[in-house]
Amino acid sequence: MDKLFNLYSSEGCHLCELAFEICNKVIPSNKINVVDIVDDEKLVEFYGIHIPVLERISIHSDDNEKLYWPFSLEQVLQLIE
């Protein structure tokens, strides 16, 4: 898998914990970067009311894509293909 993933979240967010559990079932933990948006004003502006958000980062192309909550295991599987 030559893709990495950002999971935009915040500490103590129950939905973010659920999203991480879903992602962790099909994405290796070393490929998921959990990003706490609270420390970055710009990230709060972009994702504040939308977290959790899963972002695919393709290493060899610019086809980054995002899933906004709520998302399912099936949607995550489609994203990682």
C-alpha positions, 0 to 999 in steps of 0.5 A, spaced: 500 500 500 503 506 497 498 510 500 498 514 507 492 516 511 490 522 515 484 521 520 483 528 522 480 528 529 480 531 536 482 528 543 475 525 547 471 525 540 467 519 541 465 519 533 473 520 532 474 513 536 469 510 532 472 512 526 479 510 528 476 503 530 473 502 523 479 504 519 484 500 524 480 494 521 483 495 514 489 500 514 495 498 518 496 503 524 503 505 521 499 508 515 494 512 519 496 519 522 491 521 527 491 529 527 488 533 532 485 539 529 485 543 536 492 545 535 491 548 528 487 554 527 486 552 520 485 545 521 479 547 526 476 552 520 476 546 515 474 540 519 471 543 526 464 541 525 466 535 520 470 531 524 472 525 524 475 526 516 479 520 513 484 523 508 487 518 503 494 521 501 497 518 495 504 518 495 505 518 487 500 522 485 495 528 487 489 524 487 487 525 495 480 524 497 476 525 503 471 521 507 467 525 512 463 522 518 459 518 518 463 513 513 462 505 513 467 500 513 465 499 506 467 506 504 474 506 507 475 499 503 473 503 497 478 509 499 484 504 500 483 501 493 
